[in-house]
């Protein structure tokens, strides 16, 4: 598979220096930028999927006319998170 290049990126010298200071041993600035780009693409993809699921959930709730208050949801989450803690204490 062929690779493609990204457009040249102009940044302030301070940002370049900060990025270079964060490089791991043997890591190049190009590798750092590529990794950052990949992570940001994945983050945005996950955000888009989250929004799609949220809108679908909203539509399903409207259709079924079943809603839960924020307090109910938060209580259920508290219960879920408390359960493993109780088991760990035993």
C-alpha positions in Angstrom: 0.0 0.0 0.0 1.3 3.4 -0.9 1.7 6.0 1.8 0.6 9.6 1.6 2.2 12.8 2.9 0.5 15.3 5.1 0.6 19.0 4.4 3.5 21.0 5.9 2.7 22.2 9.3 3.8 25.7 10.4 3.9 26.1 14.2 5.4 28.6 16.7 9.0 27.8 17.7 7.8 27.3 21.3 5.4 24.6 20.3 8.0 22.7 18.2 10.5 22.9 21.1 7.8 21.7 23.6 7.1 18.7 21.2 10.8 17.9 20.9 11.2 17.9 24.6 8.4 15.3 24.9 10.0 12.9 22.5 10.8 9.5 23.8 14.3 8.0 23.3 14.6 7.1 19.6 11.3 8.8 18.7 11.4 11.2 15.8 9.3 14.4 15.6 7.6 12.9 12.5 6.6 9.8 14.5 5.3 12.0 17.3 3.2 14.0 14.9 1.9 10.9 13.2 0.9 9.3 16.5 -0.8 12.5 17.6 -2.8 12.6 14.3 -3.8 9.0 14.7 -5.0 9.5 18.3 -7.0 12.6 17.4 -8.7 10.8 14.4 -9.7 8.0 16.8 -10.9 10.4 19.4 -13.0 12.3 16.9 -14.4 9.0 15.5 -15.3 7.9 19.0 -17.0 11.2 19.7 -19.0 11.0 16.5 -20.1 7.4 17.3 -21.1 8.6 20.9 -23.2 11.4 19.4 -24.9 9.0 17.0 -25.7 6.5 19.8 -27.0 9.4 22.0 -29.3 10.7 19.3 -30.6 7.1 18.6 -31.2 6.7 22.3 -33.1 10.0 22.4 -35.2 8.9 19.5 -36.0 5.5 21.1 -37.0 7.2 24.3 -39.3 9.6 22.5 -40.9 6.7 20.6 -41.3 4.5 23.7 -42.2 7.6 25.9 -39.9 6.2 28.5 -37.5 8.6 30.3 -35.3 8.4 33.3 -34.3 11.4 35.5 -30.7 12.4 36.0 -31.0 11.4 39.6 -32.2 7.9 38.7 -29.3 7.4 36.3 -26.7 8.7 38.7 -28.1 6.4 41.5 -27.8 3.4 39.2 -24.2 4.4 38.3 -23.4 4.8 41.9 -24.8 1.3 42.6 -22.8 -0.2 39.7 -19.5 1.4 40.9 -20.2 0.5 44.6 -20.7 -3.2 43.9 -17.0 -4.0 43.0 -15.8 -1.9 45.9 -17.9 -3.9 48.3 -16.5 -7.2 46.9 -13.0 -5.8 47.2 -13.4 -5.0 50.9 -14.5 -8.6 51.7 
